[in-house]
Amino acid sequence: MERSCLSASCPWDTESQTVGAMRDTTPVESVNGTVDIDHQHPDFIANRHSRYGEMRARCPVVYNTAYGGFWLVTDYESVAAVARDNETFAHRFDPNADDGISYQGICGIPRPKGTPRMGVSEIDGPEHADLRRVLNPHMSPQRVEQLRPRMEKISTWFLDEVIEAGRADLVLDYATPVPAVLTLESMGLPAENWDYYAKFFHASASYERTDPKHIAAVGQWQDMWDELVGFARFRRRNPSEDITTTLVTCEIAGRPLTDSEVGGIMWNLVAGGLDTTTSLVSWGLHHLGTVPDARNRLLADPTLVPGAVEEFLRFYSPSETLTRTATRDVELGGRRIARGDVVMISWVSANHDSAVFEQADEIVLDRTANRHLAFGLGGHRCIGAPIARIEAEVMFRDVLHRIPDYAIDEDLFRPYPGNLLMTGVVSMPVVFTAGRRQGGTDPIGSPPGRKAD
């Protein structure tokens, strides 16, 4: 199938229309709606929001010849169409599938070397539906609401650990450990080891691929994989009431899951639980710490916090992009996509589409009808969305209540560098008026079970 425009909605027909707006220092050529953009180049990543804006305006579904060729989808309507149609746009990771298609999964182009199959996120069809059915009781809004007191206790503890000093790193001392502890407890893993898991998964996501910390994390991938699979085997012998036990005792498509399949699902859930909420809360706290009017509004009216969580999700979209693979020839946004083509959709670009959101490039704390796509859409919508929402709400309320005057050291503030899949913050030192501890003894103990050998 020819990769051509079917409508006049894509005016990138000559190089002169594109280069001035899109090039910066990243080579760009545009011929008949096709571009050559190194989306992994630091210049593209640093300027991605303006680049996505150009794409939405000129050709929201465009074929990029870089990295073997793939489609970039940037407007809300087209991103939502891809997200809803799981039969046409597959999540699965299966490079050597029997049907002749090389399914590339969701983890970007090129896929980070050594990344295991993301259990919940990289399967489709009845198998995926069965797995969601098994996991849903652990993550339903009703179940998550029952966990709110535990979330509040963990949040209180980690603020207690820094409040007397009058200074902290809100990422390393707070936004990282709170979701990490809660995620590990839900899996049955030893929560007191939260720092070990957090360092690994954050280093995997938050540094450029040439950074020594990222390289060191990649070198530990096999050890982490072995640990998760080892814990799954332990749970087969010693079941409890956690998510890992559910995975090792359930049947999916009429059969038990293998150790490798359970390991992939655990990796997916732990990585998502550790990184997404941390990124959301970190960026939200950065906004409140740098926009006094926004902070004062939430201090004066805490009922605005849930809406603020939704707006931070829309604006920052912690999971920025994912990839899918076309299972058939299809038309999208006036373009012909061929069977087997890889499609990269940008959640963050869709969430900044001015055709859907007024003041799309501004944070509006009381935005109504916020139909953002930060958690995805359709059958693969983020299964942990209820957890992330309530965790973030609890954490914003606690910080605003206990250290309302925190001031960020902007010279030491460090966002994720060079990452197109995830946005987040590496470090955010702050100072504030010291206060008193409010909690009791350390609430983090070993859940039933033990760390795998």
C-alpha positions in Angstrom: 0.0 0.0 0.0 1.3 3.4 -1.0 2.0 5.7 2.0 0.3 8.8 0.6 -2.1 11.6 1.6 -5.8 10.9 0.8 -6.9 14.5 1.6 -5.6 18.0 1.5 -5.1 18.0 5.3 -1.4 17.3 5.0 0.3 20.2 3.3 3.9 18.9 3.7 4.3 18.6 0.0 7.6 20.4 -0.4 10.6 20.8 1.7 10.3 24.5 1.8 7.0 24.2 3.8 8.6 22.2 6.6 12.3 22.8 7.2 12.1 26.2 8.7 9.4 25.2 11.2 10.7 21.8 12.0 14.5 21.5 11.6 16.3 23.3 14.4 19.4 21.1 14.4 17.6 17.8 13.6 17.7 17.0 9.9 14.1 17.1 8.4 13.0 16.6 4.9 9.4 16.4 3.8 8.2 15.0 0.5 4.5 14.1 -0.1 3.7 14.0 3.6 6.8 11.9 4.5 9.4 13.2 7.0 12.8 12.1 8.1 13.0 13.1 11.8 15.3 11.5 14.4 12.8 11.6 17.2 15.5 10.3 19.6 17.8 13.2 18.9 18.2 15.5 22.0 17.1 18.5 20.0 13.8 16.9 19.0 13.1 15.7 22.5 14.0 19.1 24.0 11.6 20.9 21.5 9.1 18.1 21.1 6.0 20.0 22.2 6.5 22.7 19.5 7.4 19.9 17.0 4.2 18.1 17.9 2.2 21.3 17.4 3.7 21.7 13.9 2.7 18.1 13.1 -0.8 18.5 14.4 -1.3 21.7 12.3 0.4 20.3 9.1 0.1 16.6 9.0 -1.2 14.9 12.2 -0.6 11.4 10.8 2.8 11.4 9.1 5.2 8.7 7.9 8.7 9.1 9.4 11.4 7.2 7.5 13.8 7.2 10.4 14.6 3.9 12.3 13.2 1.7 9.5 10.0 3.8 9.1 7.0 4.3 11.3 3.9 6.5 11.6 3.7 9.5 14.0 0.2 10.3 15.2 -0.2 13.5 17.1 -3.8 14.8 17.0 -6.5 13.9 19.5 -9.0 12.4 17.1 -6.4 10.1 15.4 -4.7 9.1 18.7 -8.1 8.2 20.2 -9.1 6.2 17.1 -5.9 4.1 17.4 -6.4 3.6 21.1 -10.0 2.4 20.7 -9.2 -0.1 17.9 -7.2 -2.9 19.5 -7.9 -5.3 16.7 -6.4 -3.1 14.1 -3.6 -1.5 16.2 -2.0 -4.3 18.2 -0.1 -3.9 21.5 1.5 -7.3 21.3 5.2 -7.8 21.3 6.0 -10.8 19.0 8.6 -10.0 16.4 8.4 -13.4 14.8 4.6 -14.0 14.7 3.1 -16.8 12.7 1.0 -14.4 10.6 4.2 -12.8 9.2 3.8 -9.5 11.0 6.7 -8.3 13.3 4.7 -7.0 16.2 6.9 -4.4 18.0 5.0 -3.9 21.2 4.5 -0.5 23.0 7.9 0.4 24.2 9.0 2.9 21.5 11.2 2.9 18.4 13.8 1.5 18.6 12.7 -0.7 21.5 15.1 -0.5 24.4 17.5 -3.5 24.3 16.6 -6.2 26.7 13.1 -5.0 27.6 11.0 -8.0 28.5 7.4 -8.3 27.2 5.2 -5.9 29.2 2.7 -8.5 30.5 -0.6 -6.6 30.7 0.3 -4.0 28.1 1.8 -6.2 25.4 -0.9 -8.9 24.9 -4.2 -8.6 23.0 -7.5 -10.3 22.5 -9.1 -12.9 24.8 -5.9 -13.4 26.7 -5.7 -9.7 27.6 -9.4 -9.6 28.5 -8.9 -12.6 30.8 -5.9 -11.0 32.5 -7.7 -7.7 33.1 -10.6 -9.6 34.6 -8.2 -11.3 37.0 -6.5 -8.1 38.0 -9.5 -5.8 38.2 -10.6 -6.7 41.7 -7.2 -5.5 43.0 -7.5 -2.1 41.2 -11.2 -1.2 41.2 -12.2 2.2 42.5 -13.9 0.6 45.4 -10.9 -1.4 46.4 -8.5 1.5 45.9 -10.7 3.7 48.1 -10.4 1.1 50.9 -6.6 1.6 50.6 -6.8 5.4 51.2 -6.0 5.2 54.9 -2.9 3.2 54.1 -1.9 5.7 51.5 -2.3 8.5 54.0 -0.3 6.7 56.6 2.6 6.1 54.2 2.5 9.7 53.0 2.5 11.0 56.6 5.5 8.8 57.4 7.7 10.0 54.6 6.9 13.7 55.3 7.6 13.0 58.9 11.1 11.8 57.9 12.0 15.3 56.5 9.7 17.8 58.1 11.9 18.6 61.1 14.9 19.4 58.9 13.1 22.1 56.9 14.6 20.8 53.6 14.1 17.7 51.4 14.2 16.4 47.9 10.5 16.1 47.0 11.3 13.5 44.4 13.8 11.3 46.2 12.4 11.7 49.7 8.7 11.7 49.0 7.2 11.4 45.5 9.3 8.3 44.9 9.0 6.2 48.1 5.3 6.7 48.7 4.1 5.0 45.4 7.0 2.6 45.6 6.0 1.2 49.0 2.3 1.0 48.0 3.1 -0.8 44.8 5.4 -3.3 46.4 2.9 -4.0 49.1 0.1 -4.7 46.6 2.4 -7.1 44.8 3.4 -8.8 48.1 7.1 -7.8 47.6 9.1 -6.6 50.6 8.2 -2.9 50.9 11.2 -2.1 53.0 13.3 -2.6 49.9 11.5 0.2 48.1 14.7 2.1 47.4 16.3 -0.9 45.6 13.4 -1.2 43.2 12.9 2.5 42.8 16.5 3.2 41.9 16.5 0.4 39.3 13.2 1.4 37.5 13.8 5.1 37.7 17.3 4.8 36.3 15.9 2.7 33.5 13.5 5.5 32.6 14.9 8.8 33.7 18.4 9.0 32.2 19.7 9.1 28.6 20.8 5.8 27.2 24.4 6.9 27.2 24.3 7.9 30.9 26.3 5.7 33.2 23.4 5.3 35.6 21.1 4.1 32.8 23.9 1.7 31.5 24.3 0.4 35.1 20.6 -0.2 35.3 20.5 -2.1 32.0 23.3 -4.3 33.4 21.1 -5.2 36.3 18.0 -6.1 34.2 18.6 -9.8 34.3 19.1 -9.7 38.1 15.8 -7.8 38.5 14.0 -10.2 36.2 15.4 -13.2 38.1 14.3 -11.6 41.4 10.7 -11.1 40.2 10.4 -14.6 38.7 12.0 -16.0 41.9 9.3 -14.3 44.0 6.6 -15.6 41.7 7.9 -19.1 42.3 8.0 -18.5 46.0 4.3 -17.4 45.9 3.4 -20.6 44.1 4.6 -22.5 47.2 3.5 -19.9 49.7 0.3 -18.1 48.5 -1.1 -15.0 50.1 -3.6 -12.4 49.2 -1.6 -10.2 47.0 -1.4 -9.6 43.2 1.5 -12.0 42.7 -0.5 -14.8 44.3 -3.4 -14.0 42.0 -1.2 -14.2 39.0 0.4 -17.6 39.9 -2.9 -19.2 40.8 -5.2 -17.9 38.0 -6.0 -19.3 34.6 -5.7 -17.2 31.5 -7.3 -18.6 28.3 -7.9 -21.9 30.1 -4.3 -22.4 31.4 -2.0 -21.3 34.2 0.5 -18.6 33.4 4.1 -19.6 33.0 6.8 -18.1 35.3 8.1 -16.0 32.4 4.6 -14.6 31.8 4.1 -13.8 35.4 7.5 -12.1 35.5 6.5 -9.9 32.5 3.3 -8.9 34.2 5.0 -8.1 37.5 7.7 -6.1 35.7 4.9 -4.1 33.9 2.9 -3.5 37.1 5.9 -2.6 39.3 7.5 -0.3 36.7 4.2 1.4 36.1 3.3 1.8 39.8 6.7 3.2 40.6 7.3 5.6 37.8 3.9 7.0 36.6 2.6 8.4 39.9 6.0 9.7 40.9 6.2 11.6 37.6 2.7 13.0 38.0 3.2 14.2 41.6 6.7 15.5 40.9 5.5 17.7 38.0 2.4 18.8 39.8 4.5 19.9 42.8 6.9 21.7 40.5 4.0 23.6 39.0 2.6 24.5 42.4 6.0 25.5 43.7 6.7 27.8 40.8 3.2 29.3 40.2 2.1 31.0 43.5 -1.4 31.7 42.3 -2.0 28.0 41.6 -0.7 26.9 45.0 -2.8 29.6 46.8 -5.9 28.5 45.0 -5.5 24.9 46.2 -4.6 26.1 49.7 -7.7 28.2 49.8 -10.0 25.5 48.3 -8.7 21.9 48.7 -11.8 20.6 46.9 -10.0 21.7 43.7 -7.3 19.0 44.2 -9.0 16.2 42.3 -9.6 18.4 39.3 -6.0 19.6 39.6 -4.9 16.0 39.4 -6.8 15.5 36.2 -5.3 18.7 34.7 -1.7 17.7 35.7 -2.4 14.4 34.0 -3.6 16.1 30.8 -0.8 18.7 30.7 2.2 16.5 31.6 0.9 13.1 30.5 3.6 11.1 32.3 3.4 8.3 29.8 4.0 10.4 26.7 4.0 7.9 23.8 3.6 4.3 22.9 3.8 2.2 19.8 1.4 -0.2 18.1 1.5 -2.4 15.0 -1.1 -2.4 12.3 -2.8 -5.8 11.8 -4.4 -4.8 8.5 -4.4 -2.0 5.9 -6.3 0.9 7.3 -7.0 4.6 6.7 -6.2 7.0 9.5 -6.4 10.8 9.3 -6.5 10.7 5.6 -3.4 8.5 5.3 -3.1 4.9 4.2 -1.4 2.7 6.8 -0.2 -0.7 5.6 -0.5 -4.0 7.4 2.6 -4.5 9.6 3.4 -0.8 9.8 4.4 0.5 13.2 2.5 3.4 14.6 3.7 5.7 17.4 0.9 7.7 19.1 1.6 10.7 21.3 -0.7 11.0 24.3 0.9 14.3 25.4 0.4 15.8 21.9 -3.2 14.7 21.8 -3.7 16.2 25.2 -2.4 19.6 23.9 -4.7 19.6 20.8 -6.4 23.0 20.7 -9.2 21.5 18.7 -10.3 19.7 21.8 -8.9 21.7 24.8 -9.3 25.5 25.2 -6.0 27.0 26.5 -4.5 23.7 25.6 -0.9 24.8 26.5 -1.9 26.2 29.9 -2.7 24.5 33.2 -6.3 25.3 34.1 -6.8 23.9 37.6 -10.6 24.0 37.4 -10.9 22.8 33.8 -14.3 21.1 33.2 -15.0 18.2 30.8 -11.4 17.2 30.9 -11.4 14.3 28.4 -7.6 13.8 28.5 -6.0 10.6 27.2 -3.2 10.4 29.9 -4.4 6.9 30.9 -5.1 5.8 27.4 -8.5 4.7 26.0 -10.4 1.6 25.2 -9.5 -2.0 26.3 -5.9 -1.1 27.1 -6.7 1.9 29.2 -4.3 2.0 32.2 -5.5 -0.6 34.7 -3.8 1.3 37.6 -5.6 4.6 36.9 -7.7 4.6 40.1 -4.6 4.0 42.2 -2.6 6.8 40.6 -5.5 9.3 41.0 -6.0 8.7 44.7 -2.3 8.4 45.5 -1.7 11.8 43.8 -4.7 13.4 45.5 -3.5 12.2 48.9 0.1 13.4 48.3 -0.9 16.8 47.0 -3.2 17.4 50.0 -0.5 16.3 52.4 2.3 18.5 51.0 0.0 21.5 50.8 -1.2 21.0 54.4 2.2 20.3 56.0 4.8 22.2 54.0 2.7 24.8 52.2 5.6 27.3 51.8 8.1 24.9 50.2 10.4 26.7 47.8 12.2 24.9 44.9 15.9 25.3 44.3 15.6 25.7 40.5 19.3 25.5 40.0 19.2 21.9 41.2 15.9 21.0 39.7 16.5 18.1 37.2 13.8 16.8 34.8 14.1 13.6 32.9 16.6 14.1 30.1 16.3 12.6 26.6 13.2 10.4 27.2 10.4 10.3 24.7 8.4 7.6 26.4 8.1 9.0 29.9 8.3 12.5 31.4 9.3 12.9 35.0 11.7 14.6 37.4 15.0 13.2 38.7 15.5 15.6 41.6 13.7 18.6 43.2 15.4 20.0 46.3 13.2 22.3 48.4 13.3 24.2 51.7 10.3 25.0 53.9 9.4 26.0 57.4 10.3 23.1 59.7 7.4 21.4 61.5 6.6 18.5 63.8 6.2 14.8 63.1 2.6 13.6 63.1 2.8 9.9 62.7 3.9 7.1 65.0 6.3 4.2 64.4 7.6 3.1 61.0 4.6 1.7 59.2 6.7 -0.2 56.6 7.2 -3.8 57.6 7.6 -6.9 55.6 4.3 -8.1 54.1 3.4 -11.8 54.3 6.2 -13.7 52.6 9.9 -12.9 52.0 12.3 -11.6 49.5 13.1 -14.2 46.9 16.5 -15.9 47.1 
